Amino acid sequence: MTYEEAKTALAAIGEEQLLSRFDTLSCDGQKALLRQIEETDFSCLPLFAARGRAAGRGAIAPIPAMQLPEIEAHAEEFREQGLSSLRSGACAAVLLAGGMGTRLGCSGPKGVVDIGLTHPVYIFQRLFESIAENAQAAGRPFHFFIMTSEKNDEETRGFLRKHRFFGYPEEYVHFFRQEMAPAVGEDGHVLLEAPGRIATSPNGNGGWFVSLLKAGFDRILQDEQISWLNVFSVDNVLQKICDPVFLGAVISSGCASGSKVIRKANRDERVGVMCLEDGKPSVIEYYEMSEELLDAKDAQGDPAYNFGVILNYLFRIPDLRKIADSSLPVHFAHKAVPCIDGEGKPIRPEEPNGWKLEYFILDMVKQLPGCLPFEVVREKEFAPIKAKEGADSIDTARALLVKNGYRL
């Protein structure tokens, strides 16, 4: 992108101020800013003015989940259907791995954190082992797309190449970067983090499919006739990826998506739960749950909203394409955003001074025709690592891995 092209593009959206200090930058600085302008997604800016008029949640009702007894009764049937899909190459995996391991005491990507005790065991390693297990069961590898971020892309690629993708065929592993969304000030205009850099943040876990398409991987999806994508987060070291039983159950259901869910450990566990919203499958976050919803019971006397999501979804690609060009709801978070003032001086606010923009994967679930909540045993498939100590930490994940027979 040239300066004139950038100026024209920014003028069209009223953000010419992003070039206000262009002449003060070095040649490399100017190139970097132009490249960032070209790569940043500004499409959500027109929605900023409507943030205060966003509609509240619709009518919430329970959604039936496919529970363990039913799954066990049909496990062989589901497994064979899922393996058939894997053998034909119709399913691929997508890892959302844009995060950093800061909370775990690591300055690099979260996936490089070593959770071993007597020998190295990396978070990425556990995920590749899970993928390899089901690839072996299917008798062939399947495509594996890894979404990185601006902050960890180079290190993630280097780490996995150094470890030779933990034995998985390199030709089936593909990297793409999550798009960045601009942060805006109270006046609705995009902020500069530095004279030659726009203040941006990752555009949320709902932007993964558009980012994958923009990276050029639609060619692989079409050429390989891939029709299902298993999307999952980086921090759960017990999850099963491209699980044939899950895949077969969702295909059999006729739903456009499926979500692995666990029974809540207690009434107030801080997990989003599956529900119906205005008659459509959706996810309601724990902080949106009223006392009435928390205390609601089903016909058997069990909690009506009892199945928490673990960010392991299966999506049917033809249906994803239908919503790829439509705008998902944009969520605006009021945050303290480091920036510069009109004179180029740095501002490090302690209070919120701007807004970060995100898309959520739960909104993808709501826009698709049907989602199957699929229960898994939490002690066998849910060991998230979100902190260095305490709940959902390296220690709790280690304990669950050992309980499941994994040597650390």
Secondary structure, DSSP 4 states (H G I P E B T S, - for coil): --HHHHHHHHHHTT-GGGGTTGGGS-HHHHHHHHHHHHHS--TTGGGGGGGGG------EE----B-HHHHHHTHHHHHHHHHHHHHTT-EEEEEE---B-GGGT-SSBGGG-B--SSS--BHHHHHHHHHHHHHHHHTS---EEEEE-TTTHHHHHHHHHHTGGGGS-GGGEEEEEPPEEE-EETTSPBPEEETTEE-EEE--GGGHHHHHHHTTTHHHHHHTT--EEEEEETTBTT--SS-HHHHHHHHHHT-SEEEEEEE-SSTT-S--EEEEETTEEEEE-GGG--HHHHH-B-TTSSBSS-EEEEEEEEEEHHHHHHHHSSPPPPEEEEE---EE-TTS-EE--SS--EEEEE--HHHHHHHSS-EEEEE--HHHH--B--BSSSTTBHHHHHHHHHHTT---
